[in-house]
Amino acid sequence: MASAGQPPSLTFRIRGRLAGVGLAAIVTVGLTAVDTRPAQGQTAATATETTLYTFTGGTDGGSPYAGLTRDAAGNLYGVTFAGGSANLGTVYKIDATGTESVLHSFTGKPDGEHPSHKLLRDHAGNLFGVAYEGGANGYGAVFEVDASGTETVLYSFGAGTDGEYPSSPLIGDEAGNLIGTTGYGGTTGNGTIYRLSKTGQETILHNFRGPEGANPFTALIRDSSGNLYGTASLGGASGNGTVFELTHNGHMTLLHSFSNGTDGANPYAGLTRDSVGNLYGTTYYGGAACHTFGCGTVFKIDTQGKETILHAFGESDGHYPDFGTLAMDAAGNLYGTTYAGGTADMGVVFEVSSSGTETVLYNFTGGADEGFPVSGLVRDPSGDLYGTTLGNAPTTNGTVFKITP
């Protein structure tokens, strides 16, 4: 459990749901109480939401923490944390007609358990992802599901210096290696950045020590020189998380240390990078005065390491942007979700312009749209946005949605 004044870790939040604790109960126990007061002054959102698929929590899956991957034909791919044949999660596909197909149901050791992050898809249609638990040793696994639906465990974490509990989507490099983070383990227990070769050989690129960050739960991004950028949810000068760079030759640089003031705190989401090297992300807490811990921020880190708050979430425009990396369009507008807040306090889809103006595109209602989006959005060439809601198991089990601005 999280200590007083800290957000619940990914382990606690996900395992609490697995044990059958309701979403509201987890938030309260984790000291992230959601304000249930009616929103004041919320502008009516004008975007249209379409629920493409509603999970039942059965063999089709349930509780999709992860965002979506989209192919050129408009098919969507993702994972569910629960459901499937063994209630240990699934890999699924939603086609352009909204029909769901389960590509793989996780069965537990030595297979993975409880995948919770977005999939990486290669040109051949193979899908790569991580299971938060399971594998041969119970501490998580990297897996592949090929175009025919056959799953292979590529690597099992061993509860030692190789890391524990893989906690981010995978990215690839030019050589076909997979790169990701573990939220725990490594030489200090604070998590790692690792690289996995095509033959399944793991190399630890960095062990988090604390001053530069701890417990990274985010997707990394990689520039053309091979430098990696990411966020750590804890650690840094004040223990409230950091933005970091790991150069291609292994040098770690602290770009920003969050103070839990107006600059934000606890970045669970990864970063988005523009064409000139500026970095954009969200913090779950902090920002302008709002509730006990602040309602979170959208921030920018420029190439000199200066942080600018583009938007601080308030009483009515969304609370607590969670694991979702921001999507960016050609004009520099940013798109994301908040886990709570909005007119029904069940989360929103928002846009923040390049000048920092926030617009709520959609307020989740708790009806057919279920609510509580925790993942990021994927944007198609027409500007439509796709994502998932977590729902509130066992009453509701999550959805796949489309937002048309």
Secondary structure as the mmCIF struct_conf table of DSSP 4:
data_model
#
loop_
_struct_conf.conf_type_id
_struct_conf.id
_struct_conf.beg_label_comp_id
_struct_conf.beg_label_asym_id
_struct_conf.beg_label_seq_id
_struct_conf.end_label_comp_id
_struct_conf.end_label_asym_id
_struct_conf.end_label_seq_id
HELX_LH_PP_P HELX_LH_PP_P1 ALA A 2 SER A 3
TURN_TY1_P TURN_TY1_P1 ALA A 4 GLY A 5
BEND BEND1 GLN A 6 GLN A 6
HELX_LH_PP_P HELX_LH_PP_P2 PRO A 7 SER A 9
HELX_RH_AL_P HELX_RH_AL_P1 LEU A 10 LEU A 18
TURN_TY1_P TURN_TY1_P2 ALA A 19 GLY A 20
HELX_RH_AL_P HELX_RH_AL_P2 LEU A 23 VAL A 29
TURN_TY1_P TURN_TY1_P3 GLY A 30 LEU A 31
HELX_LH_PP_P HELX_LH_PP_P3 ALA A 33 ASP A 35
BEND BEND2 ARG A 37 ARG A 37
HELX_LH_PP_P HELX_LH_PP_P4 PRO A 38 ALA A 39
BEND BEND3 GLN A 40 GLY A 41
HELX_LH_PP_P HELX_LH_PP_P5 GLN A 42 ALA A 45
HELX_LH_PP_P HELX_LH_PP_P6 ALA A 47 ALA A 47
STRN STRN1 THR A 48 THR A 54
BEND BEND4 GLY A 57 GLY A 58
TURN_TY1_P TURN_TY1_P4 THR A 59 ASP A 60
STRN STRN2 GLY A 62 GLY A 62
BEND BEND5 ALA A 66 ALA A 66
STRN STRN3 THR A 69 ARG A 70
TURN_TY1_P TURN_TY1_P5 ALA A 72 ALA A 73
BEND BEND6 GLY A 74 GLY A 74
STRN STRN4 LEU A 76 THR A 80
BEND BEND7 PHE A 81 PHE A 81
STRN STRN5 ALA A 82 ALA A 82
BEND BEND8 GLY A 84 GLY A 84
TURN_TY1_P TURN_TY1_P6 SER A 85 ALA A 86
BEND BEND9 ASN A 87 LEU A 88
STRN STRN6 THR A 90 ILE A 94
TURN_TY1_P TURN_TY1_P7 ALA A 96 THR A 97
BEND BEND10 GLY A 98 GLY A 98
STRN STRN7 GLU A 100 SER A 105
TURN_TY1_P TURN_TY1_P8 LYS A 109 PRO A 110
BEND BEND11 ASP A 111 ASP A 111
STRN STRN8 GLY A 112 PRO A 115
BEND BEND12 HIS A 117 HIS A 117
STRN STRN9 LEU A 120 ARG A 121
TURN_TY1_P TURN_TY1_P9 HIS A 123 ALA A 124
BEND BEND13 GLY A 125 GLY A 125
STRN STRN10 LEU A 127 GLY A 134
BEND BEND14 GLY A 135 GLY A 138
STRN STRN11 TYR A 139 TYR A 139
STRN STRN12 ALA A 141 VAL A 145
TURN_TY1_P TURN_TY1_P10 ALA A 147 SER A 148
BEND BEND15 GLY A 149 GLY A 149
STRN STRN13 GLU A 151 SER A 156
BEND BEND16 ALA A 159 ALA A 159
STRN STRN14 GLY A 160 GLY A 160
TURN_TY1_P TURN_TY1_P11 THR A 161 ASP A 162
STRN STRN15 GLY A 163 GLY A 163
STRN STRN16 GLU A 164 PRO A 166
BEND BEND17 SER A 168 SER A 168
STRN STRN17 ILE A 171 GLY A 172
TURN_TY1_P TURN_TY1_P12 GLU A 174 ALA A 175
BEND BEND18 GLY A 176 GLY A 176
STRN STRN18 LEU A 178 TYR A 184
STRN STRN19 GLY A 185 GLY A 185
BEND BEND19 GLY A 186 GLY A 189
STRN STRN20 ASN A 190 ASN A 190
STRN STRN21 THR A 192 LEU A 196
TURN_TY1_P TURN_TY1_P13 LYS A 198 THR A 199
BEND BEND20 GLY A 200 GLY A 200
STRN STRN22 GLU A 202 ASN A 207
STRN STRN23 GLY A 210 GLY A 210
TURN_TY1_P TURN_TY1_P14 PRO A 211 GLU A 212
STRN STRN24 GLY A 213 ALA A 214
BEND BEND21 THR A 218 THR A 218
STRN STRN25 ILE A 221 ARG A 222
TURN_TY1_P TURN_TY1_P15 SER A 224 SER A 225
BEND BEND22 GLY A 226 GLY A 226
STRN STRN26 LEU A 228 ALA A 232
BEND BEND23 SER A 233 SER A 233
STRN STRN27 LEU A 234 GLY A 235
BEND BEND24 GLY A 236 GLY A 239
STRN STRN28 ASN A 240 ASN A 240
STRN STRN29 THR A 242 LEU A 246
TURN_TY1_P TURN_TY1_P16 HIS A 248 ASN A 249
BEND BEND25 GLY A 250 GLY A 250
STRN STRN30 MET A 252 SER A 257
BEND BEND26 ASN A 260 ASN A 260
STRN STRN31 GLY A 261 GLY A 261
TURN_TY1_P TURN_TY1_P17 THR A 262 ASP A 263
STRN STRN32 GLY A 264 ALA A 265
BEND BEND27 ALA A 269 ALA A 269
STRN STRN33 THR A 272 ARG A 273
TURN_TY1_P TURN_TY1_P18 SER A 275 VAL A 276
BEND BEND28 GLY A 277 GLY A 277
STRN STRN34 LEU A 279 THR A 283
BEND BEND29 TYR A 284 TYR A 284
STRN STRN35 TYR A 285 TYR A 285
BEND BEND30 GLY A 287 ALA A 289
TURN_TY1_P TURN_TY1_P19 HIS A 291 PHE A 293
STRN STRN36 THR A 297 ILE A 301
TURN_TY1_P TURN_TY1_P20 THR A 303 GLN A 304
BEND BEND31 GLY A 305 GLY A 305
STRN STRN37 GLU A 307 ALA A 312
BEND BEND32 GLU A 315 ASP A 317
STRN STRN38 HIS A 319 HIS A 319
BEND BEND33 PHE A 323 PHE A 323
HELX_LH_PP_P HELX_LH_PP_P7 GLY A 324 LEU A 326
STRN STRN39 ALA A 327 MET A 328
TURN_TY1_P TURN_TY1_P21 ALA A 330 ALA A 331
STRN STRN40 LEU A 334 THR A 338
BEND BEND34 TYR A 339 TYR A 339
STRN STRN41 ALA A 340 ALA A 340
TURN_TY1_P TURN_TY1_P22 GLY A 342 ASP A 345
BEND BEND35 MET A 346 MET A 346
STRN STRN42 VAL A 348 VAL A 352
TURN_TY1_P TURN_TY1_P23 SER A 354 SER A 355
BEND BEND36 GLY A 356 GLY A 356
STRN STRN43 GLU A 358 ASN A 363
BEND BEND37 GLY A 366 GLY A 367
TURN_TY1_P TURN_TY1_P24 ALA A 368 ASP A 369
BEND BEND38 SER A 375 SER A 375
STRN STRN44 VAL A 378 ARG A 379
TURN_TY1_P TURN_TY1_P25 PRO A 381 SER A 382
BEND BEND39 GLY A 383 GLY A 383
STRN STRN45 LEU A 385 THR A 389
TURN_TY1_P TURN_TY1_P26 ALA A 393 THR A 395
STRN STRN46 THR A 399 THR A 404
#
